């Protein structure tokens, strides 16, 4: 998940357009895909291998003792295979270089382009890139699904909205206030509190399912612990550095959930919360989320990517003199 451009702090607006390729895996042209592989340097025996892998396939429907006639497969990436996703990525690999004024991110058949907009002319530049993307898709026998394409206007509470009617292939793109991006719901006001309560509700539902299988009166404590650690905690840990709550009420709501969950696990209300944590060898959810932030920061510093460099959000200054104040205290013996 890549955040909107780090330009919102200056009061600007960031327009993010989520695009969906219609029937992405089913419309890949075999001839154009083989041309892509050839241009990428895959030639000789390897190219012949991929050609044999793609061509000569047919499909039919079999029900009971009846079968339909065989139809040759000429424009689909073999789904359910290991090479299928790789071939599709190679097929659309030229999509990001098509745009000139915005940044484009890809994930399978979904893509999003985003740009900081300060005036209408910036919106027009983004619209020009949308036109380039549309032309690219037509040249590669693909098309974008306008009904599943949306736009979000990310801006701060004090920013004046900049309205512009974006279109794709002659159809207007719908404007939304929130959208699910790789499992995380982003709102146009950049508040993730609603999403946090959504996953908290999902965690409660999963815990309720475990309680129906293992009622409170059961003594299968070890089994309940394993189910909680393997099914419930991952829900609260997915993309935690993105939605980590900052409000006290949200942090309290998260911790309240784990308090209730650990009471159910041990079925012993005489144990305090700290003791239950020690027996489970788990941390406070607040500490768990903070550790996820630290690990994400360290990995981002060591391995920055082209689309996201965490050091863009920080500035490090070096001083020629000591910045620590030294205070001496007398020890009275």
Phi and psi in degrees as GROMACS dihedral restraints (atoms count N, CA, C in turn):
[ dihedral_restraints ]
;  ai    aj    ak    al  type     phi  dphi    fc
    3     4     5     6     1  -101.2    20    10
    4     5     6     7     1   130.7    20    10
    6     7     8     9     1   -73.2    20    10
    7     8     9    10     1   164.3    20    10
    9    10    11    12     1   -57.8    20    10
   10    11    12    13     1   157.9    20    10
   12    13    14    15     1   -53.5    20    10
   13    14    15    16     1   141.8    20    10
   15    16    17    18     1   -72.7    20    10
   16    17    18    19     1    49.7    20    10
   18    19    20    21     1  -117.4    20    10
   19    20    21    22     1     1.1    20    10
   21    22    23    24     1   -73.8    20    10
   22    23    24    25     1   -19.3    20    10
   24    25    26    27     1   -66.7    20    10
   25    26    27    28     1   -22.1    20    10
   27    28    29    30     1   -93.1    20    10
   28    29    30    31     1    12.2    20    10
   30    31    32    33     1    86.8    20    10
   31    32    33    34     1     9.4    20    10
   33    34    35    36     1   -83.5    20    10
   34    35    36    37     1   176.2    20    10
   36    37    38    39     1  -115.3    20    10
   37    38    39    40     1   144.7    20    10
   39    40    41    42     1  -122.9    20    10
   40    41    42    43     1   117.9    20    10
   42    43    44    45     1   -94.8    20    10
   43    44    45    46     1   123.9    20    10
   45    46    47    48     1  -118.7    20    10
   46    47    48    49     1   123.8    20    10
   48    49    50    51     1  -112.2    20    10
   49    50    51    52     1   119.8    20    10
   51    52    53    54     1   -93.2    20    10
   52    53    54    55     1   122.8    20    10
   54    55    56    57     1  -114.2    20    10
   55    56    57    58     1   143.9    20    10
   57    58    59    60     1  -125.7    20    10
   58    59    60    61     1   126.5    20    10
   60    61    62    63     1   -83.2    20    10
   61    62    63    64     1   124.1    20    10
   63    64    65    66     1   -69.0    20    10
   64    65    66    67     1   123.5    20    10
   66    67    68    69     1    48.2    20    10
   67    68    69    70     1    55.7    20    10
   69    70    71    72     1   -55.9    20    10
   70    71    72    73     1   -51.1    20    10
   72    73    74    75     1   -77.0    20    10
   73    74    75    76     1   -16.7    20    10
   75    76    77    78     1   -91.3    20    10
   76    77    78    79     1   -12.9    20    10
   78    79    80    81     1  -111.9    20    10
   79    80    81    82     1    13.1    20    10
   81    82    83    84     1   -73.1    20    10
   82    83    84    85     1   121.6    20    10
   84    85    86    87     1   -76.9    20    10
   85    86    87    88     1   127.0    20    10
   87    88    89    90     1   -65.2    20    10
   88    89    90    91     1   -40.1    20    10
   90    91    92    93     1   -65.5    20    10
   91    92    93    94     1   -42.5    20    10
   93    94    95    96     1   -70.2    20    10
   94    95    96    97     1   -34.3    20    10
   96    97    98    99     1   -64.6    20    10
   97    98    99   100     1   -42.5    20    10
   99   100   101   102     1   -65.5    20    10
  100   101   102   103     1   -34.0    20    10
  102   103   104   105     1   -65.1    20    10
  103   104   105   106     1   -39.6    20    10
  105   106   107   108     1   -60.5    20    10
  106   107   108   109     1   -45.6    20    10
  108   109   110   111     1   -63.1    20    10
  109   110   111   112     1   -38.6    20    10
  111   112   113   114     1   -65.2    20    10
  112   113   114   115     1   -43.5    20    10
  114   115   116   117     1   -67.4    20    10
  115   116   117   118     1   -26.9    20    10
  117   118   119   120     1   -80.1    20    10
  118   119   120   121     1    -1.4    20    10
  120   121   122   123     1    97.1    20    10
  121   122   123   124     1     4.0    20    10
  123   124   125   126     1   -86.9    20    10
  124   125   126   127     1   102.8    20    10
  126   127   128   129     1  -136.7    20    10
  127   128   129   130     1  -178.1    20    10
  129   130   131   132     1    67.3    20    10
  130   131   132   133     1  -136.0    20    10
  132   133   134   135     1   -63.5    20    10
  133   134   135   136     1   -38.8    20    10
  135   136   137   138     1   -62.8    20    10
  136   137   138   139     1   -42.3    20    10
  138   139   140   141     1   -65.4    20    10
  139   140   141   142     1   -39.4    20    10
  141   142   143   144     1   -65.6    20    10
  142   143   144   145     1   -34.2    20    10
  144   145   146   147     1   -63.2    20    10
  145   146   147   148     1   -46.8    20    10
  147   148   149   150     1   -66.0    20    10
  148   149   150   151     1   -35.0    20    10
  150   151   152   153     1   -64.8    20    10
  151   152   153   154     1   -42.5    20    10
  153   154   155   156     1   -67.9    20    10
  154   155   156   157     1   -30.3    20    10
  156   157   158   159     1   -70.0    20    10
  157   158   159   160     1   -33.3    20    10
  159   160   161   162     1   -90.8    20    10
  160   161   162   163     1   -43.3    20    10
  162   163   164   165     1   -85.2    20    10
  163   164   165   166     1   158.5    20    10
  165   166   167   168     1    82.9    20    10
  166   167   168   169     1    11.1    20    10
  168   169   170   171     1   -92.8    20    10
  169   170   171   172     1   149.8    20    10
  171   172   173   174     1  -143.0    20    10
  172   173   174   175     1   162.2    20    10
  174   175   176   177     1  -139.2    20    10
  175   176   177   178     1   153.2    20    10
  177   178   179   180     1  -155.7    20    10
  178   179   180   181     1   166.5    20    10
  180   181   182   183     1  -110.6    20    10
  181   182   183   184     1   131.2    20    10
  183   184   185   186     1  -122.8    20    10
  184   185   186   187     1   125.2    20    10
  186   187   188   189     1  -134.7    20    10
  187   188   189   190     1   118.2    20    10
  189   190   191   192     1    56.4    20    10
  190   191   192   193     1  -114.5    20    10
  192   193   194   195     1  -107.9    20    10
  193   194   195   196     1     9.4    20    10
  195   196   197   198     1  -108.9    20    10
  196   197   198   199     1   141.1    20    10
  198   199   200   201     1  -132.6    20    10
  199   200   201   202     1   144.9    20    10
  201   202   203   204     1   -83.7    20    10
  202   203   204   205     1   172.9    20    10
  204   205   206   207     1   -73.5    20    10
  205   206   207   208     1   153.2    20    10
  207   208   209   210     1   -76.6    20    10
  208   209   210   211     1   136.5    20    10
  210   211   212   213     1  -121.4    20    10
  211   212   213   214     1   128.3    20    10
  213   214   215   216     1   -66.8    20    10
  214   215   216   217     1   141.2    20    10
  216   217   218   219     1   -97.1    20    10
  217   218   219   220     1   114.5    20    10
  219   220   221   222     1  -118.8    20    10
  220   221   222   223     1    -9.3    20    10
  222   223   224   225     1  -148.9    20    10
  223   224   225   226     1    56.0    20    10
  225   226   227   228     1  -150.6    20    10
  226   227   228   229     1   142.3    20    10
  228   229   230   231     1   -84.4    20    10
  229   230   231   232     1   128.7    20    10
  231   232   233   234     1   -55.8    20    10
  232   233   234   235     1   113.2    20    10
  234   235   236   237     1   -86.9    20    10
  235   236   237   238     1   153.6    20    10
  237   238   239   240     1    82.0    20    10
  238   239   240   241     1     4.7    20    10
  240   241   242   243     1  -107.4    20    10
  241   242   243   244     1   168.6    20    10
  243   244   245   246     1   -78.4    20    10
  244   245   246   247     1   -37.8    20    10
  246   247   248   249     1   -77.7    20    10
  247   248   249   250     1   -19.9    20    10
  249   250   251   252     1   -56.1    20    10
  250   251   252   253     1   -56.8    20    10
  252   253   254   255     1   -60.7    20    10
  253   254   255   256     1   -36.6    20    10
  255   256   257   258     1   -64.4    20    10
  256   257   258   259     1   -42.2    20    10
  258   259   260   261     1   -66.2    20    10
  259   260   261   262     1   -36.6    20    10
  261   262   263   264     1   -67.5    20    10
  262   263   264   265     1   -39.6    20    10
  264   265   266   267     1   -62.4    20    10
  265   266   267   268     1   -41.4    20    10
  267   268   269   270     1   -64.6    20    10
  268   269   270   271     1   -32.1    20    10
  270   271   272   273     1   -69.1    20    10
  271   272   273   274     1   -38.2    20    10
  273   274   275   276     1  -102.0    20    10
  274   275   276   277     1    16.0    20    10
  276   277   278   279     1   -64.3    20    10
  277   278   279   280     1   -24.0    20    10
  279   280   281   282     1   -85.4    20    10
  280   281   282   283     1     0.9    20    10
  282   283   284   285     1   -66.8    20    10
  283   284   285   286     1   -44.1    20    10
  285   286   287   288     1   -63.0    20    10
  286   287   288   289     1   -30.4    20    10
  288   289   290   291     1   -80.4    20    10
  289   290   291   292     1    -3.3    20    10
  291   292   293   294     1   -74.2    20    10
  292   293   294   295     1   -35.5    20    10
  294   295   296   297     1   -80.6    20    10
  295   296   297   298     1   151.3    20    10
  297   298   299   300     1  -117.3    20    10
  298   299   300   301     1   -27.1    20    10
  300   301   302   303     1  -118.3    20    10
  301   302   303   304     1    -6.6    20    10
  303   304   305   306     1  -131.2    20    10
  304   305   306   307     1   169.5    20    10
  306   307   308   309     1   -99.1    20    10
  307   308   309   310     1   140.1    20    10
  309   310   311   312     1  -123.1    20    10
  310   311   312   313     1   130.6    20    10
  312   313   314   315     1  -119.3    20    10
  313   314   315   316     1   142.4    20    10
  315   316   317   318     1  -121.2    20    10
  316   317   318   319     1   146.5    20    10
  318   319   320   321     1  -152.1    20    10
  319   320   321   322     1   102.0    20    10
  321   322   323   324     1    55.0    20    10
  322   323   324   325     1  -124.9    20    10
  324   325   326   327     1   -86.8    20    10
  325   326   327   328     1     0.3    20    10
  327   328   329   330     1  -105.2    20    10
  328   329   330   331     1   149.1    20    10
  330   331   332   333     1  -149.4    20    10
  331   332   333   334     1   159.6    20    10
  333   334   335   336     1  -145.1    20    10
  334   335   336   337     1   139.3    20    10
  336   337   338   339     1  -119.4    20    10
  337   338   339   340     1   139.6    20    10
  339   340   341   342     1  -138.4    20    10
  340   341   342   343     1   150.5    20    10
  342   343   344   345     1  -156.4    20    10
  343   344   345   346     1   141.1    20    10
  345   346   347   348     1   -73.9    20    10
  346   347   348   349     1   128.5    20    10
  348   349   350   351     1  -120.4    20    10
  349   350   351   352     1   128.0    20    10
  351   352   353   354     1  -115.4    20    10
  352   353   354   355     1   -14.7    20    10
  354   355   356   357     1  -156.4    20    10
  355   356   357   358     1   176.5    20    10
  357   358   359   360     1   -64.8    20    10
  358   359   360   361     1   -31.7    20    10
  360   361   362   363     1   -63.2    20    10
  361   362   363   364     1   -34.3    20    10
  363   364   365   366     1   -65.4    20    10
  364   365   366   367     1   -38.5    20    10
  366   367   368   369     1   -63.5    20    10
  367   368   369   370     1   -37.5    20    10
  369   370   371   372     1   -66.8    20    10
  370   371   372   373     1   -35.6    20    10
  372   373   374   375     1   -64.5    20    10
  373   374   375   376     1   -39.7    20    10
  375   376   377   378     1   -65.4    20    10
  376   377   378   379     1   -39.2    20    10
  378   379   380   381     1   -63.3    20    10
  379   380   381   382     1   -37.5    20    10
  381   382   383   384     1   -62.6    20    10
  382   383   384   385     1   -38.3    20    10
  384   385   386   387     1   -67.6    20    10
  385   386   387   388     1   -35.6    20    10
  387   388   389   390     1   -62.4    20    10
  388   389   390   391     1   -38.4    20    10
  390   391   392   393     1   -64.7    20    10
  391   392   393   394     1   -39.8    20    10
  393   394   395   396     1   -63.9    20    10
  394   395   396   397     1   -40.7    20    10
  396   397   398   399     1   -63.6    20    10
  397   398   399   400     1   -39.3    20    10
  399   400   401   402     1   -64.5    20    10
  400   401   402   403     1   -42.1    20    10
  402   403   404   405     1   -65.7    20    10
  403   404   405   406     1   -38.2    20    10
  405   406   407   408     1   -62.9    20    10
  406   407   408   409     1   -44.5    20    10
  408   409   410   411     1   -62.3    20    10
  409   410   411   412     1   -37.6    20    10
  411   412   413   414     1   -68.4    20    10
  412   413   414   415     1   -37.1    20    10
  414   415   416   417     1   -68.6    20    10
  415   416   417   418     1   -23.4    20    10
  417   418   419   420     1  -106.7    20    10
  418   419   420   421     1    20.2    20    10
  420   421   422   423     1    60.9    20    10
  421   422   423   424     1    31.0    20    10
  423   424   425   426     1  -116.2    20    10
  424   425   426   427     1   169.6    20    10
  426   427   428   429     1  -152.7    20    10
  427   428   429   430     1   149.2    20    10
  429   430   431   432     1   -89.0    20    10
  430   431   432   433     1   144.2    20    10
  432   433   434   435     1   -89.7    20    10
  433   434   435   436     1   106.2    20    10
  435   436   437   438     1   -65.3    20    10
  436   437   438   439     1   -31.5    20    10
  438   439   440   441     1   -71.7    20    10
  439   440   441   442     1   -22.6    20    10
  441   442   443   444     1  -106.8    20    10
  442   443   444   445     1    12.9    20    10
  444   445   446   447     1  -105.1    20    10
  445   446   447   448     1   134.7    20    10
  447   448   449   450     1  -137.9    20    10
  448   449   450   451     1   162.7    20    10
  450   451   452   453     1  -129.1    20    10
  451   452   453   454     1   139.1    20    10
  453   454   455   456     1  -120.9    20    10
  454   455   456   457     1   134.4    20    10
  456   457   458   459     1  -100.6    20    10
  457   458   459   460     1   100.4    20    10
  459   460   461   462     1   -84.6    20    10
  460   461   462   463     1   125.2    20    10
  462   463   464   465     1  -157.7    20    10
  463   464   465   466     1   160.0    20    10
  465   466   467   468     1   -77.3    20    10
  466   467   468   469     1   169.2    20    10
  468   469   470   471     1   -66.6    20    10
  469   470   471   472     1   -22.8    20    10
  471   472   473   474     1  -100.1    20    10
  472   473   474   475     1     2.8    20    10
  474   475   476   477     1   -85.2    20    10
  475   476   477   478     1   138.3    20    10
  477   478   479   480     1   -77.5    20    10
  478   479   480   481     1   129.4    20    10
  480   481   482   483     1   -67.7    20    10
  481   482   483   484     1   141.3    20    10
  483   484   485   486     1  -111.1    20    10
  484   485   486   487     1   111.1    20    10
  486   487   488   489     1   -95.1    20    10
  487   488   489   490     1   137.7    20    10
  489   490   491   492     1  -156.0    20    10
  490   491   492   493     1   136.7    20    10
  492   493   494   495     1   -92.0    20    10
  493   494   495   496     1    99.5    20    10
  495   496   497   498     1   -81.5    20    10
  496   497   498   499     1   147.3    20    10
  498   499   500   501     1  -136.3    20    10
  499   500   501   502     1   156.9    20    10
  501   502   503   504     1  -139.3    20    10
  502   503   504   505     1   116.5    20    10
  504   505   506   507     1    56.7    20    10
  505   506   507   508     1    37.1    20    10
  507   508   509   510     1    84.3    20    10
  508   509   510   511     1    -4.0    20    10
  510   511   512   513     1  -108.4    20    10
  511   512   513   514     1   138.7    20    10
  513   514   515   516     1   -69.9    20    10
  514   515   516   517     1   143.9    20    10
  516   517   518   519     1   -90.4    20    10
  517   518   519   520     1   130.1    20    10
  519   520   521   522     1   -70.2    20    10
  520   521   522   523     1   143.0    20    10
  522   523   524   525     1   -97.5    20    10
  523   524   525   526     1   133.0    20    10
  525   526   527   528     1  -124.7    20    10
  526   527   528   529     1   157.0    20    10
  528   529   530   531     1   -90.0    20    10
  529   530   531   532     1   -20.5    20    10
  531   532   533   534     1  -152.2    20    10
  532   533   534   535     1   155.4    20    10
  534   535   536   537     1  -155.0    20    10
  535   536   537   538     1   144.1    20    10
  537   538   539   540     1   -85.0    20    10
  538   539   540   541     1   119.7    20    10
  540   541   542   543     1  -119.1    20    10
  541   542   543   544     1   104.6    20    10
  543   544   545   546     1    53.8    20    10
  544   545   546   547     1    41.9    20    10
  546   547   548   549     1    92.3    20    10
  547   548   549   550     1   -12.9    20    10
  549   550   551   552     1  -108.0    20    10
  550   551   552   553     1   129.5    20    10
  552   553   554   555     1   -89.9    20    10
  553   554   555   556     1   117.8    20    10
  555   556   557   558     1  -102.4    20    10
  556   557   558   559     1   137.7    20    10
  558   559   560   561     1  -105.0    20    10
  559   560   561   562     1   155.1    20    10
  561   562   563   564     1   -65.8    20    10
  562   563   564   565     1   -23.1    20    10
  564   565   566   567     1   -89.9    20    10
  565   566   567   568     1     7.4    20    10
  567   568   569   570     1    64.5    20    10
  568   569   570   571     1    20.3    20    10
  570   571   572   573     1   -93.3    20    10
  571   572   573   574     1   127.4    20    10
  573   574   575   576     1  -107.3    20    10
  574   575   576   577     1    13.2    20    10
  576   577   578   579     1   -64.5    20    10
  577   578   579   580     1   -41.6    20    10
  579   580   581   582     1   -63.8    20    10
  580   581   582   583     1   -39.6    20    10
  582   583   584   585     1   -66.7    20    10
  583   584   585   586     1   -37.7    20    10
  585   586   587   588     1   -60.5    20    10
  586   587   588   589     1   -42.9    20    10
  588   589   590   591     1   -69.2    20    10
  589   590   591   592     1   -26.4    20    10
  591   592   593   594     1   -67.4    20    10
  592   593   594   595     1   -46.9    20    10
  594   595   596   597     1   -71.9    20    10
  595   596   597   598     1   -28.2    20    10
  597   598   599   600     1   -65.8    20    10
  598   599   600   601     1   -39.9    20    10
  600   601   602   603     1   -64.3    20    10
  601   602   603   604     1   -38.8    20    10
  603   604   605   606     1   -65.0    20    10
  604   605   606   607     1   -38.3    20    10
  606   607   608   609     1   -65.7    20    10
  607   608   609   610     1   -39.9    20    10
  609   610   611   612     1   -62.3    20    10
  610   611   612   613     1   -41.3    20    10
  612   613   614   615     1   -64.6    20    10
  613   614   615   616     1   -41.6    20    10
  615   616   617   618     1   -65.6    20    10
  616   617   618   619     1   -40.2    20    10
  618   619   620   621     1   -65.3    20    10
  619   620   621   622     1   -36.9    20    10
  621   622   623   624     1   -64.4    20    10
  622   623   624   625     1   -36.5    20    10
  624   625   626   627     1   -63.5    20    10
  625   626   627   628     1   -41.6    20    10
  627   628   629   630     1   -64.7    20    10
  628   629   630   631     1   -37.6    20    10
  630   631   632   633     1   -68.1    20    10
  631   632   633   634     1   -30.4    20    10
  633   634   635   636     1   -71.2    20    10
  634   635   636   637     1   -33.1    20    10
  636   637   638   639     1   -76.7    20    10
  637   638   639   640     1   -42.5    20    10
  639   640   641   642     1  -120.4    20    10
  640   641   642   643     1    92.4    20    10
  642   643   644   645     1   -60.0    20    10
  643   644   645   646     1   166.9    20    10
  645   646   647   648     1   -59.8    20    10
  646   647   648   649     1   -33.9    20    10
  648   649   650   651     1   -73.6    20    10
  649   650   651   652     1   -13.6    20    10
  651   652   653   654     1   -71.7    20    10
  652   653   654   655     1   156.3    20    10
  654   655   656   657     1  -106.8    20    10
  655   656   657   658     1    13.7    20    10
  657   658   659   660     1   -80.7    20    10
  658   659   660   661     1    65.4    20    10
  660   661   662   663     1   -64.8    20    10
  661   662   663   664     1   -41.6    20    10
  663   664   665   666     1   -64.2    20    10
  664   665   666   667     1   -40.8    20    10
  666   667   668   669     1   -65.8    20    10
  667   668   669   670     1   -41.7    20    10
  669   670   671   672     1   -64.1    20    10
  670   671   672   673     1   -38.4    20    10
  672   673   674   675     1   -61.8    20    10
  673   674   675   676     1   -45.2    20    10
  675   676   677   678     1   -65.2    20    10
  676   677   678   679     1   -39.2    20    10
  678   679   680   681     1   -66.0    20    10
  679   680   681   682     1   -39.0    20    10
  681   682   683   684     1   -66.1    20    10
  682   683   684   685     1   -44.3    20    10
  684   685   686   687     1   -71.2    20    10
  685   686   687   688     1   -29.3    20    10
  687   688   689   690     1   -97.3    20    10
  688   689   690   691     1   -22.9    20    10
  690   691   692   693     1  -112.4    20    10
  691   692   693   694     1   -35.2    20    10
  693   694   695   696     1   -93.0    20    10
  694   695   696   697     1   -50.7    20    10
  696   697   698   699     1   -60.3    20    10
  697   698   699   700     1   -38.0    20    10
  699   700   701   702     1   -59.8    20    10
  700   701   702   703     1   -28.6    20    10
  702   703   704   705     1   -64.2    20    10
  703   704   705   706     1   -38.9    20    10
  705   706   707   708     1   -84.8    20    10
  706   707   708   709     1    -2.0    20    10
  708   709   710   711     1  -111.1    20    10
  709   710   711   712     1   -11.8    20    10
  711   712   713   714     1   -67.8    20    10
  712   713   714   715     1   122.0    20    10
  714   715   716   717     1    53.2    20    10
  715   716   717   718     1    36.8    20    10
  717   718   719   720     1   -58.4    20    10
  718   719   720   721     1   -38.9    20    10
  720   721   722   723     1   -61.6    20    10
  721   722   723   724     1   -19.2    20    10
  723   724   725   726     1   -80.4    20    10
  724   725   726   727     1   -45.9    20    10
  726   727   728   729     1  -106.8    20    10
  727   728   729   730     1     9.3    20    10
  729   730   731   732     1   -46.3    20    10
  730   731   732   733     1   117.7    20    10
  732   733   734   735     1   -70.0    20    10
  733   734   735   736     1   148.5    20    10
  735   736   737   738     1  -111.2    20    10
  736   737   738   739     1   -20.1    20    10
  738   739   740   741     1   -80.9    20    10
  739   740   741   742     1   141.8    20    10
  741   742   743   744     1   -61.0    20    10
  742   743   744   745     1   -38.7    20    10
  744   745   746   747     1   -65.1    20    10
  745   746   747   748     1   -35.5    20    10
  747   748   749   750     1   -71.8    20    10
  748   749   750   751     1   -41.2    20    10
  750   751   752   753     1   -63.9    20    10
  751   752   753   754     1   -39.9    20    10
  753   754   755   756     1   -63.8    20    10
  754   755   756   757     1   -39.5    20    10
  756   757   758   759     1   -64.1    20    10
  757   758   759   760     1   -39.6    20    10
  759   760   761   762     1   -64.8    20    10
  760   761   762   763     1   -45.1    20    10
  762   763   764   765     1   -68.8    20    10
  763   764   765   766     1   -32.3    20    10
  765   766   767   768     1   -62.5    20    10
  766   767   768   769     1   -36.6    20    10
  768   769   770   771     1   -62.9    20    10
  769   770   771   772     1   -46.3    20    10
  771   772   773   774     1   -68.3    20    10
  772   773   774   775     1   -32.1    20    10
  774   775   776   777     1   -59.6    20    10
  775   776   777   778     1   -47.4    20    10
  777   778   779   780     1   -66.4    20    10
  778   779   780   781     1   -38.8    20    10
  780   781   782   783     1   -65.3    20    10
  781   782   783   784     1   -42.7    20    10
  783   784   785   786     1   -69.6    20    10
  784   785   786   787     1   -30.0    20    10
  786   787   788   789     1   -63.1    20    10
  787   788   789   790     1   -41.4    20    10
  789   790   791   792     1   -67.4    20    10
  790   791   792   793     1   -37.5    20    10
  792   793   794   795     1   -62.5    20    10
  793   794   795   796     1   -41.1    20    10
  795   796   797   798     1   -96.4    20    10
  796   797   798   799     1   -17.8    20    10
  798   799   800   801     1    52.4    20    10
  799   800   801   802     1    36.3    20    10
  801   802   803   804     1  -138.4    20    10
  802   803   804   805     1    98.9    20    10
  804   805   806   807     1   -80.0    20    10
  805   806   807   808     1    -1.2    20    10
  807   808   809   810     1   -81.1    20    10
  808   809   810   811     1   -20.5    20    10
  810   811   812   813     1   -78.0    20    10
  811   812   813   814     1   136.0    20    10
  813   814   815   816     1   -79.7    20    10
  814   815   816   817     1   169.8    20    10
  816   817   818   819     1   -63.1    20    10
  817   818   819   820     1   -39.5    20    10
  819   820   821   822     1   -64.7    20    10
  820   821   822   823     1   -40.1    20    10
  822   823   824   825     1   -66.0    20    10
  823   824   825   826     1   -40.2    20    10
  825   826   827   828     1   -63.5    20    10
  826   827   828   829     1   -37.8    20    10
  828   829   830   831     1   -62.7    20    10
  829   830   831   832     1   -43.9    20    10
  831   832   833   834     1   -64.7    20    10
  832   833   834   835     1   -37.0    20    10
  834   835   836   837     1   -69.8    20    10
  835   836   837   838     1   -34.5    20    10
  837   838   839   840     1   -84.0    20    10
  838   839   840   841     1   -13.4    20    10
  840   841   842   843     1    57.4    20    10
  841   842   843   844     1    52.4    20    10
  843   844   845   846     1  -128.9    20    10
  844   845   846   847     1   160.3    20    10
  846   847   848   849     1   -98.6    20    10
  847   848   849   850     1   169.8    20    10
  849   850   851   852     1   -58.2    20    10
  850   851   852   853     1   144.8    20    10
  852   853   854   855     1   -59.3    20    10
  853   854   855   856     1   -33.5    20    10
  855   856   857   858     1   -62.0    20    10
  856   857   858   859     1   -44.8    20    10
  858   859   860   861     1   -68.0    20    10
  859   860   861   862     1   -36.3    20    10
  861   862   863   864     1   -62.4    20    10
  862   863   864   865     1   -42.4    20    10
  864   865   866   867     1   -68.8    20    10
  865   866   867   868     1   -37.3    20    10
  867   868   869   870     1   -66.3    20    10
  868   869   870   871     1   -38.2    20    10
  870   871   872   873     1   -64.7    20    10
  871   872   873   874     1   -37.6    20    10
  873   874   875   876     1   -63.4    20    10
  874   875   876   877     1   -38.0    20    10
  876   877   878   879     1   -63.2    20    10
  877   878   879   880     1   -44.6    20    10
  879   880   881   882     1   -64.9    20    10
  880   881   882   883     1   -43.5    20    10
  882   883   884   885     1   -64.5    20    10
  883   884   885   886     1   -38.3    20    10
  885   886   887   888     1   -66.4    20    10
  886   887   888   889     1   -39.8    20    10
  888   889   890   891     1   -63.8    20    10
  889   890   891   892     1   -45.1    20    10
  891   892   893   894     1   -64.3    20    10
  892   893   894   895     1   -45.5    20    10
  894   895   896   897     1   -66.2    20    10
  895   896   897   898     1   -32.7    20    10
  897   898   899   900     1   -71.7    20    10
  898   899   900   901     1   -35.4    20    10
  900   901   902   903     1   -69.4    20    10
  901   902   903   904     1   -40.8    20    10
  903   904   905   906     1   -74.7    20    10
  904   905   906   907     1   -33.7    20    10
  906   907   908   909     1  -133.0    20    10
  907   908   909   910     1    71.9    20    10
  909   910   911   912     1   -70.1    20    10
  910   911   912   913     1   150.0    20    10
  912   913   914   915     1  -107.1    20    10
  913   914   915   916     1   170.7    20    10
  915   916   917   918     1   -67.6    20    10
  916   917   918   919     1   -35.5    20    10
  918   919   920   921     1   -89.3    20    10
  919   920   921   922     1   -15.7    20    10
  921   922   923   924     1  -147.1    20    10
  922   923   924   925     1   118.5    20    10
  924   925   926   927     1  -126.7    20    10
  925   926   927   928     1   111.8    20    10
  927   928   929   930     1   -65.0    20    10
  928   929   930   931     1   -21.3    20    10
  930   931   932   933     1   -71.3    20    10
  931   932   933   934     1   -10.6    20    10
  933   934   935   936     1   -68.3    20    10
  934   935   936   937     1   -16.9    20    10
  936   937   938   939     1   -98.3    20    10
  937   938   939   940     1    -1.1    20    10
  939   940   941   942     1  -131.6    20    10
  940   941   942   943     1   155.9    20    10
  942   943   944   945     1  -130.8    20    10
  943   944   945   946     1   129.7    20    10
  945   946   947   948     1  -111.8    20    10
  946   947   948   949     1   123.9    20    10
  948   949   950   951     1  -110.8    20    10
  949   950   951   952     1   143.3    20    10
  951   952   953   954     1  -105.7    20    10
  952   953   954   955     1   139.6    20    10
  954   955   956   957     1  -115.4    20    10
  955   956   957   958     1   143.2    20    10
  957   958   959   960     1   -82.5    20    10
  958   959   960   961     1   -11.7    20    10
  960   961   962   963     1  -126.8    20    10
  961   962   963   964     1   164.9    20    10
  963   964   965   966     1   -68.9    20    10
  964   965   966   967     1   134.2    20    10
  966   967   968   969     1   -99.2    20    10
  967   968   969   970     1     1.4    20    10
  969   970   971   972     1   -94.8    20    10
  970   971   972   973     1   133.7    20    10
  972   973   974   975     1   -83.8    20    10
  973   974   975   976     1   133.4    20    10
  975   976   977   978     1  -105.1    20    10
  976   977   978   979     1   122.0    20    10
  978   979   980   981     1  -123.3    20    10
  979   980   981   982     1   126.9    20    10
  981   982   983   984     1  -100.3    20    10
  982   983   984   985     1   133.8    20    10
  984   985   986   987     1  -117.5    20    10
  985   986   987   988     1   132.1    20    10
  987   988   989   990     1   -80.1    20    10
  988   989   990   991     1   134.0    20    10
  990   991   992   993     1   -96.8    20    10
  991   992   993   994     1   120.1    20    10
  993   994   995   996     1   -90.9    20    10
  994   995   996   997     1   121.2    20    10
